[in-house]
Amino acid sequence: MTPHVERLRETERWIAWVRLAAVPFAIVEVGLLSTDYPSGYERLAWLTTALLALGGALFYLLSDERAFARAPRRIGLLGLALDTIIVAAFVLIYQYEIGSPVNQLFVVVLVEAAVRYGIRGGLLMPVAIAPLVALAEWSREAKFDNPPHGYQIDHVVFPWGLLTLTGMIVGWLVDRLGRETAISQARIAEAELLRDELGRRADVLEAATRCARALSSSLNLDEAFEAFIRELRGLVPFDRMAIVLEEAGTAQVMAVAGIGADVVFTRGSRAPVGQTLLADVLRTGQPIYREDMTDARYPEEREFVELGLHCRIAAPLLQGPRAVGMISLVRKEARAFKSSELELVGLLGRLVASAVQNIRAYEAERSTVEELRRLSALRADFVSLVSHELRAPMASVVGSAQTLRQRWRELNPDQRES
């Protein structure tokens, strides 16, 4: 059941309660307050009261959710017609009570029409009631006007004009209430959409943060990328992924997993940036979505297509305003990524860049330390080798020098010169 039909059903049930609440008042009026009925009029009054009670009970049952959903507009129109007939019957019956305000009962059906149909019901119902008002005045004048005063046209025109004005006011208020309700519901729906969007964005941010934390969990390259790939696979399933960094016009694959990871663009491989997708990502600083790589717009896509991969998204790794590389996810099916996944990968590129750079700097420092250790070991080996090789010759030289010093005075001048 739509919200509009549900509102109609609630209106119908409320009107059914009003009918049932009117039954005791009708019984008191017919049985206790009204006397001196003309012949047959009291019976007609009781029959009309019975019709009111039966109609109230019937339309209360018809306002049930399952019954009302079958024909909501037809049930509402029949209910208004029943109430018009009952009110007209009471007005005609009690015309014998001169001065009775019974004609004011027409206000009830007028308000009901305005509640049901707004300004249209408020304007059309007086048109439908006008003949009944005229008939009631004719009945009063023809049967009960004593002494006779003739047909009083103002008894028709004035009530009809008052009913019309009342219908316009009530109908306009009902329509305005409907418009205000529609605006409120639209704002509520907008607020719910905004809440859902904020919740979704919070979820995306949390997921991207988890991946970034996984990448930052260790400075060891293998451990960090293994944790990152495991976390990423649970958030954005992929058939192949890679993290590529750019340095001096050269693209270096820092991490790769999935189909062809040991065959095409393996980890540690280098290639010129050239006209690759990485070049456009670095230039624009925006994610690029290749829905179908069959046309092989970039050179590397031919190898991906040969591996059976057709859909690719690449997001820049942003460090401040500068893109230092990209993260790329590939799937077999064309047009396989959803908009939420594209947003997640784009956000991931912003969060992952610093962690990748930290790991890269750590690896560079570790390589430098390893090189220094190797050079230190070479120096130690060299010194050890030199000291070992020079030890025997130096011993002879030192021994000869000590002998000359001890026997220097025993040598003649010629021996000293030689």
Secondary structure by P-SEA (a helix, b strand, c coil): ccaaaaaaaaaaaaaaaaaaaaaaaaaaaacccccccccaaaaaaaaaaaaaaaaaaaaaaaacaaaaaacaaaaaaaaaaaaaaaaaaaaaaaccccccccccaaaaaaaaaaaaccaaaaaaaaaaaaaaaaaaaaaaaaccccccccccccccaaaaaaaaaaaaaaaaaaaaaaaaaaaaaaaaaaaaaaaaaaaaaaaaaaaaaaaaaaaaccccaaaaaaaaaaaaaacccccccbbbbbccccccccccccccccccccccbbbbccccaaaaaaaacbbbbccccccccccaaaaaaaaccccbbbbbbccccccccbbbbbbcccccccaaaaaaaaaaaaaaaaaaaaaaaaaaaaaaaaaaaaaaaaaaaaaaaaaaaaaaaaaaaaaaaaaaaaaccccccccccc
